[in-house]
Amino acid sequence: MNIKEHFSNKIFKQISNAADELGLECYVVGGYVRDIFLSRPSKDIDIVVVGSGIRMAEVFSKKLGKGAYLSVFKNFGTAQVKYHEIEVEFVGARKESYSHDSRNPIVENGTLEDDQNRRDFTINAMAVCMNEDRFGELIDPFNGMDDLKERTIKTPLDPDITFSDDPLRMMRCIRFATQLNFYIDDETFQALERNKERINIISKERIADELNKIILSPIPSKGFIDLDRSGLLPLVFPELIELQGVETRTGKAHKDNFYHTLEVLDNIAKQTDNLWLRWSALLHDIGKPRTKRWEPKIGWTFHNHNYIGEKMIPNIFRNMKLPMNEKMKYVQKLVGLHMRPIVMSDDIVTDSAVRRMLFEAGDDIDDLMVLCEADITSKNEVRKKKFLENFKLVRQKLKDIEEKDRIRNFQPPVDGDEIMQVFNLKPCSEIGRLKSSIKDAILDGIIPNEHDAAYEYMLKKAKEIGLVPVQK
C-alpha cells in the first residue's frame, strides 16, 4: 500500500508546512492511521507534535484560512481545529505516570517514543510522519501492522500496567475487539481478568459510553460475552448477569435468558442502528429472574416479567448514568409492551386489543414490532416461521385499524376544558372519569373517534354519575 496517497488532502499538506515552518517533528497517530489499513472512513485526525501542539494548531489554522475554527485547551496542552467536516486534534508528545487511585496521569513532555509507549493498543500506536523530508513514513515500533493482519488486540507494553494505570482501557479493549471483530491476545485477556476490580475507579459515564459503542457494534453479543468471560460484566452491569443459567425440574428446563437476550440483540442489530431500540432488546427480559416460578402443572413461568422489567428500567438507567429523559421512557415503554404483539398473533384477536396497543405504543409501534420479531429465537424453524407469518397478520391489523380509526397518538375528541364548560365544573375527579370513559369507549369500538359521538357518550355517562349540563 502506498501510504502517501492517503495523505493527499490539502489538510495534510498544510500540517506538513506548519510543522516545517516551526521546525517541529509532527506525526498523524492513532485511529486515523489504523483505519487507513482497515479501509474504514475517519474524519477525526490526531496529531502528535514533539513540542507545542497548541502553537502548531495556531499556525495550521491560519494556513487553512476561512472556514477553520481553532479551539485551545491550555489546561490539557491540546488544541483542535475544525475545518468543514474534519476535526484535527493537536497535542504535544508526552510521557505519563499514574497513581494507583486515579486514571488521571501525571504528564511530562516527551518524545514520539514516549508517546507511542503510552498508547492503549498496538494497532493504535502507529504513527505516520508529516514532515516533508519523511512525509508518509510509517513508525510502527510494536508491530501494529502485523496485529492488524492477524486481527488481534494487544497492548504495546505489559498489559497489567496498561490496564492498572488506566482501567477504562479494559472496556476499550473489548469495545475495539467487538467493533472490528478482532480477537483479544491471550496475554492481554488474562490481564483483563487479573485487573477487573480496577474498573471500579472509572466513572459510570465513561463505562456507559463504552457500553453504548459495544451495543452499536455489528455483532454486539461478542462484546458482552467477552465482558462476561473476563469477569467485568458483574461489575459494570450486574442485572444482566442474573439472566444467566438454566434450571431443570422433572426434566423441564427453561432457556438461558442471558444467551437468548444476546441473540435478540444481534437480531435487532441487523435491522437498526437505533441505540435505544438496541437497549430495549438488551433489557426486554431483564425482569425474568425476579418473576421465575415453578408451576408443577405448567413448568417454568415468568408471568408479568415485562411489567417488572419496565419498573426496573429507571433504576438501571440511574445507576449506569444513562439519560433519565424520553430515551429512558422509550426503553421502558418497549420493555413493558414487548409481549403484546405475541399475544395478538392469534387470528381471533379483537379490534379493541389492536386499538389499545396502537394507543399505548403511539409512534413507537413500528419499533415495537421490530423488537418482537427479533425476540423470536426458536431453534424450531417451523415454529419460528409460523410466528413470523403471524406477525405479518398483526402488522396488517395495525394498518387496517389505524386507517379506519386514527388511533395512533389520538387525543379524545372531547377534552377536559369542554367537559368543565358543559357542566360548569372546576378541576375534579369526575372530569378524569368522563375522559377515561370516552377514551375506553373509542378504544373498545363502542363509539367512533369523532366529536359528536364522543359528546353524546359523555352526556350519557355524566347522567349516570349525577352530572347535569348547564343550560345556556
ABEGO torsion letter per residue (X at the ends): XBAAAAAABAAAAAAAAAAAAAGBBBBBBEAAAAAAAAGBBBABBBBBBBEBAAAAAAAAAAAAEBGBBBBBBAAAGBBBBBBEABBBBBBBBBBBBBBAABABBBBBBBBAAAAAAABABAAAABBBBABAAABGBBBBAAGAAAAAAAGBBBBABBAAAAAAABAAAAAAAAAAAAAAGBBBBAAAAAAAAAAAAAAAABBAAAAAAAAAAAAABABAAAAAAAAAAAGAAAAABAAAAAABEBBBBGGBBBBBAAAAAAAAAAAAAAABABAAAAAAAAAAAAAAAAABBBBAAAEBBABGAAAAAAAAAAAAAAAAGBBBBAAAAAAAAAAAAAAAAAAAABAABBAAAAAAAAAAAEAAAAAAAAAAAAABABABAAAAAAAAAAAAAAAAAAAAAAAAAGABGBBBABBAAAAAAAAGBBBBAAAAAAAAAAAAAAAAGABBBBAAAAAAAAAAAAAAAGBBBBBX
